[in-house]
């Protein structure tokens, strides 16, 4: 009897122990799920994953709708994390996880994960550039923006931004930021050159006035030895200029400036830029080249070799003799540093230059003050047009939370411009987010042409870069442009034939 009682007690103890472990495991399950989600924040935040997961479990955030945002530029990490925190503070039922991914086959990776059976590694939205949107849209990972959503934002975007996200009449992403080259100049040097010019002109005018008075007195038979000269009181007329008036509008103006004005002490070159990078050279023929039309999506619009582009390239080729920039020694960062140190009067740089210039001003290494202008035209009859790249936010058409993703994408583009400028090298595409002192950048962006979206011509920029380098090095401009035209047409037509055969 006593043995049966002991057996019953032992069984009860074992049941209680098993039940206790089950309760303990159930209590830990939400925390593990939260930690798994927290581990996906970014590759840069791995050290804090457990802490994030524990906080998520305590607040119950694992029950929230989770949006995963993919991106490849590590320089965007701080901006995206801070923007996500702001958004989540206003939307307590949503959790946003920025996830840093390797560049590689980025869009292919998103597509493969989106159509996989497991659906474990699918993003809801992702950052990319406008030139990838044909591929992204046709594969389904870039969802067309609903008209009602776009209509809320369209008045805040310039034509360049709209064109950047337009594919065959459809808006396929939200414009977030832009890059385009600008013309930077040393404002202090120009003012010094203007003052020296004005003083020389005044001295010349006073000398001419004194000569005229002397001649008049001689004609009247005056005694020059005892006569009083009133040249100081004579009205002198000369063409005074300001530093801002010396900012060149064309490359001819740059050459004239070099011939007519003395360089301030410390200045070694009037203009230097990276002649090997197509981003900073495209503008020489950009006004007359066609590669996909204004939206970059028209495969029939390919016109690279024509009378105007040939004239522009001939003028471009002739600049090497004057500026003496060697392609093999051309380096963007070192050229910008020379401008900061006051060794050059002008340079061509991107929006990233602002942060470097302001840092140099803060630490005292900036030589004088700088100014910004639009890129010069070639001459009075040949215009210029720069290239632009637009960073965009695309909503994954395979995602389950597309409405929430679209809302966050619109929020990023319209409400976070201040963080974008503070945390990155980019400027917001949303017009009212750009401060007054950067409006010239928006003007340059409006004038620019975006990267084309045509998949068959994805190597165009590499080929154009090699063409421009060859022209700078003295190869025949017309022949190289004609070869580039033929290559692009052949690639596109060949792709069309393959698709027809298929």
Buried (B, 14 or more C-beta within 10 A) or exposed (E): EEEEEEEEEEEEEEEEEEEEEEEEEEEEEBBEBBBEBBBBBBEEBEEBBBEBBBEBBEEEBBEBBBBBBBBBBEEBBBBBBBBBEBBBEEBEEBBBBBBBBEEEEBBEBBBEBBEEEEEEBBBBBBBBBBBBBBBBBEBEBBBBBBEEBBEEBEEBBBEBBBBBBBBEEBBBBBBBBBBBBBBBBBBBBBBBBBBEBBEEBBEEBBEBBBEEBBEEBEEEEEEEEEEEEEBEEBEBEBEEBEBEEBBBEBBBBBBEBBEEBEBBEEBEBBBBBBBBBBBBBBBBBBBBBBBBBBBBBBBEBBBBBBEBBBBBBBBBBEBBEEBEBEBEEBEBEEBBBBBBBBBBBBBBBBBBBBBBBEEBBEEEEBBBBBBBBBBBBBBEEBBBBBBBBBBBBBBBBBBEBBEBBBBBBBBBBBBBBEBBBEBBBBBBBBBEBBEEEBEBBBBBBBBBBBBBBBBBBBEBBEBBBBBBBBBBEEEBBBEBBBBBBEBBBEBBEEBEEEEEEE
